[in-house]
Amino acid sequence: MSAHLLQPAFVDPVLDAQRGFRAALKALAEPGLIQHLPSAPRLDGLAPATYALCLALLDVDTPLWLAPSFDTPLIRANLAFHCGCPLTDKREDAVFALLGEQDLLDLGGFDHGNDRYPDQSCTLLVQLTDLEAGRGLLWRGPGIQAQRRVHVPVPQAFWHERQRREAFPRGLDVLFAAGHHLIGLPRSSRIAEEHA
Amino acid sequence: MNDLTQAPVRDPAYNFAYLDEQTKRMIRRALLKAVAIPGYQVPFGGREMPLPYGWGTGGMQLTAAILGADDVLKVIDQGADDTTNAVSIRRFFARTAGVATTEATPEATVIQTRHRIPETPLQAGQVMVYQVPIPEPLRFIEPSETETRTMHALNDYGVMHVKLYEDIATFGHIATSYAYPVMVDERYVMDPSPIPKFDNPKLDMSPALMLFGAGREKRLYAVPPYTQVTSLDFEDHPFEVQQWEHNCAICGSHESFLDELILDDAGTQSFVCSDTWYCAQRVKENNQ
């Protein structure tokens, strides 16, 4: 059995889940602004912010797709125990997906929703090592007063992949997490190269 | 009447903020999608609340899903902090969540509202929760949900402009004075809930996050901070807000939204601010 793998999750499941959610809400409402999650728990392989998002948002109603790098017995056991979310191998069935930087080059298969129900799309939880070490890009759109310079360190090909699949209101919403921090990238954000 | 900012004791018989955790997660996931698609109505599994539809069950479910222990809650009903609906919802969350409550707009982190936006400008970090009776702006024109959903999907809003045009043809001006339809981020036509059109300009590029909840219809939607919200109009009939010849009888304000009071059988009128905290604040300042 997997009992020896289980580790404690939120200290206060109700209020910690609320904090995790409010950080995610703020992250998507104000794209590019870094949100802080100080009280998040740790789990080997998952940053505190990533794990807090899982604990706050996943349950029996949300099939999760795990990128191979996160598909460890420890993560499987703890997500199964604390969230109870089903795991799926099929990207198209996933309501949430847990990805690393190397998985951003191909976003094929994830549900983008449809024009009548664009909310039925997949939400990507992307774990990075850092949120500020990348090239600066200018973000515009709802939640941003004029424009915001954001330095998320993701490969250039991710932005091409995102643009290629862009068909608002259909689309993927992304929460980038690193350490105790997160940044939201909703489908409504418009990204431009920074011109020096 | 004033239960200002002292944190009341939470009743441990209830889960924090009344709703169970599974329900909160469902609403929270819907809220994240609502924020990502500004103005789009997200269906959610509305729960039965311990008060009837029409009393703010949609707004209360959103408030319950977002509320944290550190939040300070203000509840207004047509601008007033002291009406039955506002008082009982405030008391409900004071009891089930133990959160601090306030009447002061700048002190509140979450403001649940029925049909008004406070006169005092909102700040970054504040969350407005609107109670919505009928979330679909096209419903009075097209009764079928299948059809209205298709119209939203195809960005096909001609019929809404026809309705506004018919107003002009009949009355000489756009006669809609509340729940005046808006265009959010140049994509979705949205019902801003039955706020007077006087409040519509406050939605545009507001620093606060706006969340809308319809309990009976089981829909929620959102406008993120700093989002373009345009009231629909025509070049030759531009959008205008109400104006009054009168001043508030209590505080003398000429800038706020005024309620008409009939004082006697002869029809004598008086006008007072609809936003009670704003009015009381002005009276206090005038007396100093």
Interface residues (C-beta under 8 A of the other chain):
Chain A: P13 V14 L15 A17 Q18 R19 F21 R22 A24 L25 K26 L28 A29 E30 A56 L57 L58 D59 D61 T62 V95 N114 D115 R116 Y117 P118 D119 S121 T123 G141 P142 G143 I144 Q145 F168 P169 G171 D173 P186 R187 S188
Chain B: N15 F16 E21 Q22 K24 R25 M26 R28 R29 A30 L31 L32 K33 A34 V35 A36 I37 P38 Y40 V42 P43 A65 I66 L67 G68 A69 R149 T150 H152 A153 L154 D185 R187 Y188 M205 L209 A222 V223 P224 P225 Y226 T227 Q228
